[in-house]
Amino acid sequence: MRPRHPEKRARVKTLLYGIAVLNLLSVPIMAAEPIKIGFSSPDSGGGAASGRQFVLAAEIWAESINKKGGLLGRPVRLVHYDNQSNPALEPGIYTKLLDVDKVDLVVAQATNYSAAAMPVLIEHNVMVLDTLSLAVNDQFHYPRFFQTMPFGPKGKEAISAGYFAAAMTMDPRPTTVAMTGADAEFSKNAMAGAREHAKRHGLQIVYEKNYPPNTIDYLPIVQAIKATNSDLIFVASYPADTAGLLRAVQERGLSAKMFGGPMVGLQYGSIKQLMGERLNGIVDYEIYVREGADVEEREQLAEAIVAALNPLSRPANLTRGQRPSAA
């Protein structure tokens, strides 16, 4: 017996098929999970000039990467907390990033903060990408540690090699050196390298003292160094003490043949603007646009920086913890 109304039944099947297809098309496709990159930064406190630049650079990079489709087809999300320029907060911040925020990758920065974070990072057996740090892994020998600064196997000496090479070109050659820096990892590492250079060049160390990281009055330090009448004055400092030492030098005055060293902070626009002509004559390191960068690439970078500095154009790919940075 033939089925009744075969055409009607065919139309019903077609309609049901169409409805099923539309239902499938209407199911939202789940976006790829973002790659979460976690880090801390000194957005406030004495290291804020450094931290704000770091966050700004990270935002520019993340926005650029996401516009190109992300990493491995996944968007990038930055998870960031302000360490308030206090290394003691680093273990807690990275514990939260790894155990609570479940970041996929951690980035550390700056010697003092990185050194404080390393025990937690090693305990979690994560890969560490470090930036702008000096000889942090010398004491840990952690195989999953990578850093951007090309100091090589003798980083403590590398950061001051240019300073002493320049000093020894003077005529008459210097014979004495005074050294100072904070009682913290960066300064102590840099001063350890400076001692090796002094020994190699036959320089007599007439002053070598570390001051507490929370020092406010630098006049006694500068006065003590001035009393040595040293030919060279080597300073290994972080942004807050760099500014404090330079103000004390301006007030007391120094007659050394050469003054400078790895003084962190003099590379930042805010401090350059603040100190102005007082920076003349200081022998320090500088950060440059990489060699070979073409004009178009530099212009694109400049445009990205201007856009990032505009509060109305802030990207939405940064998750902040304690407080926003005023980049």
N, C-alpha and C positions, 0 to 999 in steps of 0.2 A: 504494500500500500504506500503510495507516494505521500510525503509530508505536505501538510497544508501550508499555503502562502510561503513558498521558499524565498521569494524576493524580500518579504518583510523580515524573515528571520536573518537573512544575510545583512540587511540594513542594520538590524539590532546588534549583530556581532561587530560590524564595522564601527558603530557608535560606541559600543563598550570598549573596543580596542583603542579608539581615539581618546576616550576618557582616561584610560589607563596610561597612555603615553603622556597626556597632559599632566596627570598626577605625578608621573616620574620627573617630568621637566620642572614641575613646580617645587620639588624637594630641594631645599637650599644645599649647595655644595659647600662642605665645610672647608674654610680657608686653612692653608697650611699653618701649622703651629709655628710661632715665631722662634727664632734663635735668640735666647736671652743672654746678654752679655752683662756681667755684673762687675762693678768697681766702686771704690770709694775715692773721694777727692776732697782736698781742703778748700771748700767753698767759702769758709769763714775762718777767722783767726789770722795768724801771722803768715800763713802760706796761701792766702786767698788769691793773690795775683797769679800764682802758678795754677791753682785748682780751677779757677774760672777759665783760663786758657785751655786747660785739658778738657774740660766739659764741652766747651765751645767746639774744639776740634772733633770730639767724639760725635757731637750732634751733626756737624757738617758731614762727617764720614757716613754716619748711619742714614742720613737723608739721601745722600748721593747713592749709596748702595741700594737702598729700597727703591729709588726711582729706576734703577737698572734691573729690578726683579729680585733683589735680596741675595742672600747666600744660599747656594744649593736649592734655589727655588723657594726659599723661605724668607719672610721678612725679618729684619733685625729689630730687636727691642733692647734698649739700654735700661738697666736697673742700677740706680746710683744713689749713694748715701754720702752725706757730708760728714767727714771725720773731724771737722772743726779744728784742723791743724794739730790734732792730738793723736800721736801714735798709739796711745793706750786704748783707743776706741777701735783700732783695726781688727783685733781678733773677734770681737763681737759682731762687727759689721760683716766680715767675710763668713762667719758662722751663719748669720741670718741669710746672706745671699745664697749659700750653698744648701742649707737645711730647710729654709722656709720658702725663699723665692725660687729655689730649684733652678738656678741659672745654669746654662750649658757651658759657659766659658767665663773665666775670671781674668781681669786685667788689673795689675798692680801698678803703682807709679810712685816715684820719688824714693830715695834711699831709706829715709827714716821710717816712712810708713810701710814700705815693702818689707823691711826687716822685721817689723812688728807683726806683720800678717803671715809671714812664711811658716811658722809652726802649725797654724791652723790649716793652711793650704797643703802642707806636706801630709798632715794627718788625714786629710780628705783625698789624698793621692790624685789631685787634679793637675792638669797642665796649667802653668803660670806664664802669662805674657806680661812682661814688665817693661816699663818705659822710664827713661830719665833716672836710672838708678846706678849707683856706683858700687861695684864689688859686693852686692848683696848676697850672692850665692857662694861667695868664698868660704863662708863658715858652715853652709848647709850641704853643699855639693849635691843638690837635688837634681836628678837627671831630667825632670820634666819642666825645667825652668828655662825660659827664653827671654832675652831682652833686646831692646832696639838700639841702645847706645853701643857703638862699636869700639869699646875700650880694649877689647882683647883680653888675654889671660893675665895681664898685669894692669888691671884697671886703676888700682890705687896710684900707680905711677903715671899712667897715661894721661889722666886728667890735668896734671900739672907739668907735663913734659914741655909744652910750649912756653909756659911761663919761665921756666928755668933756662930753656934754650935761648930765649930772648934776653934774659938777664946776663947771660955769659957772653953776649956780644958787646957789652958795654966796655968802654975804655976810659979809665982803668976798670978792671974787672972787680965785681963786688967780692967782699970777703966774709960778710956777716949776713944773717937772715933772722928775722923775728917772725914767729908763726902763732896764729891764734884761730880758734874756731869753737863752735858749740860742742858741748859734751853729748854728742849724738852721733849716730852711725856715719852720716855723710861726712861731717867735718873730721871725725877721727880717721876715717878711711883715707880721705884726701891728705891729711897731715902725715899719715904713715908713708904715703908715697912721696910727699915733699921731703921727708927725712932722708929717704933713699937718694933723692936728687942732690940734696945738700951734701951728703956723704960723698957721692960720686964726683961732685964739683969742688970738693974741699972747702965748703962753706961752714963757718962756725955758727951754730944755732945759739943766739944770745937770749932768746925768749921763746918759750913754748908752753902755752897754757890754754886750757879749755874753760869756757865760761858756761854757766847753766843755760839751758835752752830758753828759759823764761826770763832771761836778763832784760832789764829795762834801761838801766843806766850804764852806758858804755864808756863814759868819760874816764873812769879809773883804768880801764883796759888800755885805752889809747894813750893815756898819760904814762903808764908803765912801759909801753912799747916805745914811746918817744924818748924816754930816759935812756934806752939802750943805744940810741943813735945808730941803729942798724942800717946797713946799705939797702937791704931788701925787706919788704914787709909782705908776708904771705897770709892771706885770709881765706878760710874755707867756711862759708856761711850760707844760711838759708834766707829767704826774702826779708823777714822781719828784722833779723839781726844785721843783715846787709845794710838796710836803711838806717838802723840805729848806729852802726859803726861809722857810716859815712857822715852822719850828722855830727858825731863826736869828733871825727877827723877835721871837719870844717871848723869846729869851735876851737880845738886845741892846736891844729896845724901839725904837719909832719914834714920832715926834711929828707926822707928816704930817696934813694936814687930810683927806686921802682916800687910801686904799691899795687897790689891786686891779688889775683888767684882765682880759684873757682868760687866766685861770689854769686850765688844763685839769686836771681831777682833782677839783675841789671839787664837781662834779656827781655824783660816784659815792658810793654808799652806804658803801663800805668806808672811804673817806677821810673822809667826814663823820663816821662813827662814831669814827675814829681821832682826828680833830682836835677834835671836840666844840665847846665854847664858844670855842675859839680862832678859829673862823670868824666870830664876831660882828664886825660893822663892816667886813667886806671887801666891796667892790663888785665883783661878778663877774656872769657870765651864768649862766643856769639853763636846764634842759631840762624842758619841761612836756608833759603829755598834751595832744594837739591840742584846740583849741577846738571845741566841738560834740559831743565824744565823750559818748555817753549813759552812764547809770549801769550798765546791763547790759553794755555794751561794756567799761567799765573793770573791772567785776567779772570778766569773762571773761579779760581780760588779766592781772589779779592772780592768778587761779587757774592760768593757764598758767605764770606765773613761778614760783609755788610748786611746781607739778608738775615744772618743768624743774630746779629746785634740788634736787629729791629724786633722789639717785643711782640709786634703784631704778626710776625712771620715765624713764631716759634714752632718747631716740628712737634708732632704728637707721638713720637716714638721713644720718649724718655720717661721712665718711671722714676720719680724722685722719692727719697725716703724722708729725710728730716726737714729740709728746707730748700727752696729753689735757689739756684745760683744767679747772680746778677751779671751775666756775661756782658 
